[in-house]
Amino acid sequence: MVRSKMRAWYVAEGAVGHNVNMSAVYEGTPELQKISENAIYGDATPSGELHLQGIDIGRVEQQEEYYVDLIPGLNKAAPPESIFAVHVTKVFRSPPAKPGEEQYYVPQFRFNGMTNLANATLYMSVRNPSAIAMLDAEDTYLLTIRKAVGRRPEEEIILRAAEVDKARALVPGQTWGGTEEQLAAYIAELEKKLARAKGF
């Protein structure tokens, strides 16, 4: 299985079902990025984007985070916690790296899938050698989406708590360049990320 953690940044009702756009989660301090589930530019798991059109998926919430999994093979049953699943086919894989460029080369993949009413397009950039090997070995996958819940490692929780404390110490007009309302929204977002890391 190849997994990417993505945030739903666009959710809108379409002519049929919902349209949803997601992108890989990369945010926070450099320390947080090093231990994030997606790591830096897909060192651990893929970066990329997922576009869904015409899906009956009202449970997806804008700005919430989700696991997007690719499970190799046909006739796979979706895990019970999945909120959406569709079989997809690999339709693009970038050419191999040229000699001398292997260190900087990041393979690109694209997958397409369709149900009776919905279609899905997944773009991925992958550095992890084992993930690349799996994506090269198969052409058909079950794509599943489920909410990214569960307690994260203590190291991440400590770093996120430090971010909240640092933000609470900011003073509008002095150490914070925005308005008081903007600072409150910033703190609320950091508190939400901390709660998510604690598994709430």
C-alpha positions in Angstrom: 0.0 0.0 0.0 1.1 3.6 -0.8 -0.4 6.3 1.4 -0.5 10.1 1.2 -2.0 12.4 3.8 -4.0 15.1 2.2 -6.1 18.1 3.1 -9.5 18.8 1.5 -9.1 22.5 0.4 -12.1 22.6 -1.9 -15.5 20.9 -1.4 -18.5 22.1 -3.4 -21.8 20.6 -4.6 -21.8 20.0 -8.3 -24.5 19.3 -10.8 -24.2 15.6 -9.7 -22.7 14.9 -6.3 -19.8 16.8 -4.9 -16.5 18.0 -6.4 -13.5 17.7 -4.0 -9.9 18.8 -4.4 -7.2 17.6 -2.0 -3.5 18.2 -1.8 -0.7 16.7 0.3 -0.1 18.1 3.8 3.2 20.0 4.2 3.1 22.7 6.9 4.6 23.8 10.2 8.2 24.3 11.2 11.2 22.5 9.6 11.2 20.3 12.7 7.6 19.3 12.1 8.2 18.7 8.4 11.0 16.2 9.2 8.7 14.0 11.2 5.4 14.6 9.3 3.7 11.6 7.7 4.4 12.9 4.3 7.9 14.1 5.2 9.6 16.6 2.9 8.5 16.4 -0.7 7.5 12.8 -0.5 10.7 11.3 1.1 8.5 9.0 3.2 5.1 8.9 1.3 3.9 10.6 -1.8 3.2 14.3 -2.4 0.5 15.2 -4.9 -3.1 16.1 -5.5 -6.4 14.3 -5.8 -9.4 15.6 -7.8 -12.8 14.1 -7.5 -15.9 15.0 -9.5 -19.5 13.9 -9.1 -19.1 11.9 -5.9 -21.6 11.2 -3.2 -19.2 12.1 -0.4 -21.0 14.6 1.8 -18.9 13.5 4.8 -15.7 15.2 3.5 -15.1 18.5 5.3 -13.2 21.4 3.9 -9.7 21.9 5.6 -9.9 18.4 7.2 -7.2 15.8 6.7 -7.6 12.4 5.1 -5.5 9.4 4.2 -5.5 8.5 0.5 -4.4 4.9 0.0 -3.5 3.0 -3.1 -3.9 -0.7 -2.6 -2.5 -2.8 -5.5 -4.7 -5.2 -7.5 -8.3 -5.7 -8.6 -11.2 -7.0 -6.6 -10.0 -5.6 -3.3 -12.5 -4.8 -0.6 -12.3 -1.3 0.8 -11.6 -1.1 4.6 -14.8 -0.4 6.6 -13.6 3.0 7.7 -13.3 4.2 4.1 -15.7 7.0 3.1 -14.9 6.6 -0.6 -13.3 3.9 -2.8 -12.7 3.5 -6.5 -10.5 1.4 -8.7 -7.9 3.5 -10.6 -5.5 2.7 -13.4 -2.0 4.1 -13.8 -2.0 6.2 -16.9 1.3 8.0 -16.6 4.7 7.3 -15.2 7.6 9.8 -16.0 10.7 8.4 -17.8 13.6 7.1 -15.7 16.3 9.5 -14.5 19.1 10.3 -16.9 22.6 9.2 -15.8 24.0 11.6 -13.1 20.5 12.9 -12.2 19.3 10.1 -10.0 20.0 12.0 -6.7 17.5 14.8 -7.7 15.0 12.8 -9.7 11.4 12.4 -8.4 9.2 10.0 -10.4 5.8 11.4 -11.3 2.6 9.2 -11.5 -1.0 9.8 -12.6 -4.0 7.6 -11.9 -7.5 7.8 -13.3 -10.6 6.0 -12.1 -14.4 6.2 -12.7 -17.6 4.9 -11.3 -21.1 5.2 -12.8 -21.3 8.9 -11.9 -17.9 9.9 -10.5 -14.4 10.2 -11.7 -11.1 10.5 -9.8 -7.6 11.8 -10.9 -4.6 11.3 -8.6 -1.2 12.9 -9.2 1.8 11.7 -7.2 5.5 12.6 -6.8 7.3 9.8 -5.0 10.8 9.6 -3.6 10.4 6.5 -1.4 12.1 3.6 -3.2 9.7 0.9 -1.9 6.7 3.0 -2.9 8.2 3.6 -6.4 8.8 -0.2 -6.8 5.2 -1.0 -5.9 3.8 1.6 -8.2 6.0 0.4 -11.0 4.9 -3.3 -10.4 1.2 -2.8 -10.8 -1.1 -0.9 -13.1 -4.5 -1.2 -11.2 -5.2 -0.1 -7.7 -8.0 0.4 -5.2 -8.0 4.1 -4.1 -9.6 4.6 -0.7 -10.2 7.7 1.4 -10.6 7.8 5.1 -10.3 10.5 7.8 -6.8 10.9 9.2 -7.5 10.2 12.9 -5.4 8.7 15.6 -2.8 9.9 18.0 0.5 11.0 16.5 4.0 10.4 18.0 4.8 12.4 21.2 7.5 14.2 19.4 5.0 15.8 17.1 2.6 16.6 19.9 5.4 18.4 21.8 6.4 20.4 18.8 2.8 21.4 18.0 2.2 22.4 21.6 5.3 24.6 21.4 3.8 26.3 18.3 0.6 27.1 20.2 2.5 28.5 23.2 4.6 30.7 20.9 1.6 32.0 19.0 -0.3 32.8 22.2 2.7 35.0 23.3 2.4 37.2 20.2 1.1 40.7 20.5 -0.7 42.5 17.6 1.1 45.6 16.5 4.3 44.4 18.2 5.4 40.8 17.6 2.4 40.1 15.3 2.0 42.1 12.1 -1.7 41.3 11.5 -4.9 42.2 13.3 -6.1 40.7 16.6 -8.8 38.8 14.7 -6.1 37.3 12.4 -4.0 36.3 15.3 -7.0 34.6 17.0 -7.7 32.7 13.8 -4.1 31.6 13.6 -4.0 30.4 17.2 -7.3 28.5 16.6 -5.8 26.7 13.6 -2.7 25.7 15.5 -4.9 24.5 18.4 -6.9 22.4 15.9 -3.7 20.8 14.6 -2.6 20.1 18.1 -5.9 18.4 19.0 -5.7 16.4 15.8 -2.2 15.2 16.7 -3.5 14.1 20.1 -6.2 12.0 18.3 -9.2 14.2 19.0 
